[in-house]
Amino acid sequence: MNLDTRVTRQDEPLSSQVDDELVIFSSKNGMYYGTQAVGKRIWSLIEQETTIAEIRDRLLEEFDVDRETCEREVVTFLDQLQQEDLIKLS
C-alpha cells in the first residue's frame, strides 16, 4: 500500500450512524466495526475510488494534524479495513 494506491469500499458492507459513531456491518463475517470522526470521514471519502494521497490531503484540510501523522494513521486505518475485507485496493 502506497500513496498512489486506489481505494474504494467493498460492495457489501453496510454502514449506519449511531450517535457520534459510524457502525459498519460486514455480512461476509457477521462482524460490526465502529469508528468515530476521522474514520467516518475516511469511510465517506472511499465511497468513490480515491487514492491514499487524496484521502490524506483532504484530511489535512479538515483536521488539525501534521502530514506525517495523518499519512501514518490513514494507512493504518486502511490496512485494518483491508484485513477485514471491507475495502478494495488497486
trRosetta pair geometry for C-beta under 8 A, 3 or more apart (Angstrom, degrees):
i j d omega theta_ij theta_ji phi_ij phi_ji
1 5 5.0 -58 -149 -7 63 166
1 52 6.9 103 172 -54 95 153
1 75 6.0 148 114 -146 127 97
1 78 6.6 165 -163 104 152 123
1 79 6.6 -138 18 -79 159 88
1 82 7.6 -145 -69 -21 137 161
1 89 6.6 -84 -102 -138 93 151
2 5 5.4 129 52 -24 54 98
2 52 7.1 -171 118 43 31 140
3 51 6.7 48 158 158 59 112
3 52 5.1 -123 -136 81 40 105
3 53 4.0 61 176 -60 100 98
3 56 7.2 -49 -132 11 98 141
3 71 7.5 -34 -90 -142 104 115
4 51 5.8 -43 -148 -146 33 128
4 52 7.4 -24 16 35 13 95
4 53 6.7 10 -74 -9 43 120
5 51 6.6 128 72 -148 40 73
5 52 5.2 37 59 -13 90 115
5 89 5.4 -16 -180 -161 116 106
5 90 7.4 142 -166 68 68 34
6 49 5.2 19 175 -179 111 106
6 50 6.9 166 -149 87 70 16
6 51 5.6 -50 -94 -87 59 64
6 89 6.9 136 75 -162 55 51
6 90 4.6 -27 64 66 109 86
7 46 5.1 -56 122 -124 101 120
7 49 7.0 160 77 -147 33 60
7 50 6.2 -31 59 67 82 67
7 51 7.2 107 11 -134 85 19
7 52 6.3 82 -13 -65 125 72
7 55 7.1 -10 49 -34 134 138
7 78 6.1 -72 -118 -140 152 131
7 87 5.6 -6 -165 177 94 132
7 88 7.3 150 -153 78 46 52
7 89 5.9 -16 -98 -102 69 69
8 46 5.5 172 -127 179 34 85
8 47 7.6 -3 -151 140 82 12
8 48 6.8 -62 -116 158 107 19
8 49 4.2 -48 -58 -87 121 69
8 50 7.4 118 -76 14 73 63
8 87 6.7 156 84 -159 31 82
8 88 5.3 -15 65 56 83 98
9 13 6.3 -111 -174 49 111 112
9 43 7.4 55 -80 -158 120 72
9 46 5.4 123 -41 121 77 100
9 47 6.3 -2 0 -109 124 39
9 86 6.8 -43 -146 157 75 75
9 87 5.9 -66 -113 -109 36 67
9 88 7.4 28 108 11 15 86
10 13 5.7 88 66 -6 99 97
10 85 6.4 40 -52 152 155 70
10 86 5.6 -127 13 -170 113 29
10 87 6.2 -119 -26 -87 79 14
10 88 5.9 121 -83 -36 62 90
12 26 7.0 74 108 -145 104 64
12 27 5.7 -100 165 39 121 104
12 28 6.4 107 92 -36 145 98
13 24 5.3 8 174 -176 124 102
13 25 6.5 158 -160 76 71 44
13 26 5.2 -33 -103 -90 90 70
13 27 7.9 -172 -101 6 41 74
13 86 5.0 34 -48 -142 153 90
14 24 7.2 157 83 -157 43 53
14 25 4.7 -13 62 57 94 101
14 27 7.4 60 -2 -31 105 99
15 22 5.8 4 -174 179 114 101
15 23 6.7 163 -152 85 62 47
15 24 4.6 -21 -98 -101 93 71
15 25 7.3 -179 -81 16 40 70
15 43 6.4 150 -124 166 168 142
16 22 7.5 159 80 -156 30 60
16 23 5.4 -18 62 60 80 96
16 25 7.8 13 8 -5 100 108
17 21 7.6 147 -158 83 53 42
17 22 6.0 -37 -99 -102 59 65
17 23 7.8 156 -107 17 10 79
17 40 7.9 54 -104 -134 90 131
18 21 5.3 -24 72 71 85 92
18 22 7.7 135 24 -116 75 16
18 23 5.1 27 5 -12 122 120
18 34 7.9 -67 54 -122 119 107
20 36 6.1 18 134 -135 95 99
20 37 7.8 -23 172 -55 100 77
21 34 5.0 -4 177 -165 129 106
21 35 6.9 140 -161 68 79 28
21 36 5.6 -54 -108 -87 68 72
21 40 7.9 -166 -162 -64 32 119
22 34 7.0 149 78 -154 49 54
22 35 5.2 -23 61 66 99 83
22 36 7.3 168 14 -95 82 22
22 39 6.6 -151 48 108 121 97
22 40 4.2 147 -21 -101 133 92
22 43 6.0 -168 134 42 160 155
23 32 5.7 -14 -171 -169 103 107
23 33 7.2 149 -159 75 52 44
23 34 5.4 -22 -101 -97 70 76
24 32 7.1 146 76 -161 47 54
24 33 4.5 -19 61 61 100 99
24 34 7.7 -173 19 -77 74 28
24 35 7.2 17 -6 9 111 107
24 43 6.9 -148 -71 -124 127 144
24 86 6.4 45 149 -142 143 142
25 31 7.5 178 -147 93 53 41
25 32 5.3 -22 -98 -103 75 73
25 33 7.8 -173 -75 20 30 72
26 29 5.1 19 106 39 121 86
26 30 7.2 -44 89 7 76 15
26 31 5.3 7 48 56 106 82
26 32 8.0 -165 18 -80 71 29
26 33 7.4 44 -13 -7 102 108
26 84 6.5 -154 -34 159 158 105
26 85 7.2 103 -148 80 145 90
26 86 6.2 -100 -80 -89 121 92
27 30 7.0 31 -149 -76 35 50
28 85 6.2 -69 84 95 157 131
29 84 7.3 -114 32 -165 147 82
29 85 7.5 121 -20 49 121 118
31 84 7.0 -106 78 -154 141 120
33 84 6.7 80 -62 150 145 172
33 86 7.3 -61 23 -68 154 156
35 38 7.9 -91 169 75 108 61
35 39 2.9 -98 171 110 131 146
35 40 6.0 178 107 -49 98 63
35 43 6.9 142 70 -27 140 129
35 77 7.9 80 -131 -149 141 119
36 39 6.0 77 48 36 40 107
36 40 6.4 -52 160 -17 23 107
37 40 5.9 -64 -148 31 15 110
37 41 6.6 8 159 -15 58 107
37 63 7.8 123 136 -99 120 125
38 41 5.6 -54 -150 35 34 111
38 42 6.4 35 152 -19 67 103
38 59 6.7 51 -145 -137 98 125
38 63 6.4 13 -96 -71 102 161
38 73 7.1 -6 140 138 153 132
38 77 7.6 -140 120 -65 105 161
39 42 5.7 -51 -146 35 33 111
39 43 6.3 36 154 -20 65 105
39 77 6.0 -159 -105 -149 85 137
40 43 5.7 -56 -150 36 30 113
40 44 6.4 33 151 -20 64 106
41 44 5.5 -52 -150 35 33 114
41 45 6.3 33 152 -20 66 106
41 58 7.7 -165 159 120 115 113
41 59 6.6 126 111 -99 136 90
41 62 6.7 -175 -152 98 156 153
41 63 7.9 -169 37 -39 165 120
42 45 5.6 -56 -147 37 33 112
42 46 6.4 17 160 -9 67 109
42 55 6.0 47 -128 -162 84 126
42 59 7.4 -1 -73 -70 84 126
42 74 6.7 169 -107 -132 131 82
42 77 5.9 103 56 116 173 144
42 78 7.3 -129 177 -66 138 84
43 46 6.3 -64 -145 42 27 100
43 47 7.6 57 149 -50 57 81
44 47 6.1 -26 -170 -18 38 112
45 48 7.9 -76 172 48 43 77
45 50 5.8 -70 157 42 93 156
45 54 7.6 179 178 117 125 96
45 55 5.3 130 118 -114 150 87
45 58 6.1 161 -109 70 140 156
46 49 7.7 23 -155 -110 65 28
46 50 6.2 -119 -102 36 57 104
46 55 7.2 2 -59 -90 90 127
46 87 6.4 -30 161 -124 152 117
49 90 7.6 -18 -146 38 128 120
50 54 4.6 -113 178 81 104 133
50 55 6.0 120 115 -52 123 85
51 54 4.6 101 56 3 80 100
51 55 7.1 -139 98 -3 46 84
52 55 5.5 -50 -151 35 37 114
52 56 6.3 40 151 -20 67 105
52 71 7.9 75 151 -146 107 77
52 74 6.1 137 -164 130 91 125
52 75 6.6 44 -159 -83 140 78
52 78 6.7 -90 -108 -4 108 167
53 56 5.6 -53 -148 37 32 114
53 57 6.2 31 155 -20 65 107
54 57 5.7 -52 -144 37 31 111
54 58 6.4 31 157 -19 64 105
55 58 6.0 -59 -151 36 28 109
55 59 6.4 23 155 -15 64 109
55 74 5.5 146 112 -153 119 137
55 78 7.9 119 75 -59 168 130
56 59 5.9 -62 -149 39 28 108
56 60 6.3 32 154 -23 65 106
56 67 7.4 61 169 -153 117 71
56 70 5.4 117 -151 128 85 110
56 71 5.2 21 -123 -92 139 70
56 74 5.3 -114 -80 2 82 162
57 60 5.6 -51 -148 31 31 115
57 61 6.8 32 153 -19 62 103
58 61 5.8 -57 -159 33 34 112
58 62 6.4 10 154 -5 68 116
59 62 5.8 -70 -140 48 34 101
59 63 5.4 -19 179 24 77 115
59 65 6.9 -21 141 51 102 130
59 70 5.4 168 101 -158 121 121
59 74 6.7 -170 15 -74 154 120
60 63 7.2 -63 -107 55 17 77
60 65 6.8 -107 -109 71 58 87
60 67 6.3 14 -104 -96 134 70
60 70 5.6 -173 -73 56 83 180
63 70 7.4 150 76 -106 117 115
65 69 5.4 -122 -179 88 100 115
65 70 4.6 121 115 -68 123 97
65 73 7.6 -68 -175 27 152 142
66 69 5.0 81 62 16 84 106
66 70 6.7 -155 90 -10 37 94
67 70 5.8 -61 -146 37 25 113
67 71 6.2 24 160 -19 64 109
68 71 6.0 -56 -148 35 27 110
68 72 6.4 24 156 -16 63 110
69 72 5.8 -59 -148 39 29 110
69 73 6.1 23 159 -15 67 112
70 73 6.0 -62 -145 41 25 106
70 74 6.2 27 158 -21 64 108
71 74 5.9 -55 -146 34 27 111
71 75 6.4 22 158 -14 63 108
72 75 6.1 -61 -151 39 27 107
72 76 6.2 27 153 -19 64 110
73 76 5.6 -53 -143 38 32 113
73 77 6.2 32 158 -19 66 106
74 77 5.9 -57 -147 38 27 108
74 78 6.2 21 157 -13 64 110
75 78 5.9 -57 -142 42 29 108
75 79 6.1 36 155 -25 64 107
76 79 5.7 -54 -148 33 28 115
76 80 6.7 29 153 -19 62 102
77 80 5.8 -54 -155 32 33 111
77 81 6.6 30 149 -16 65 104
78 81 5.5 -52 -148 38 37 112
78 82 6.2 40 152 -22 67 104
78 87 6.5 -59 -156 50 80 164
79 82 5.6 -52 -146 35 31 113
79 83 6.4 36 153 -22 64 103
80 83 5.7 -50 -149 32 32 113
80 84 6.7 16 155 -5 63 108
81 84 6.0 -67 -152 47 31 102
81 86 4.4 -89 -168 66 84 112
81 87 4.5 53 129 -7 118 116
82 85 7.3 33 -176 -79 36 32
82 86 7.5 -96 -69 46 23 72
82 87 5.5 -58 -78 59 65 103
82 89 6.4 4 -109 -27 126 122
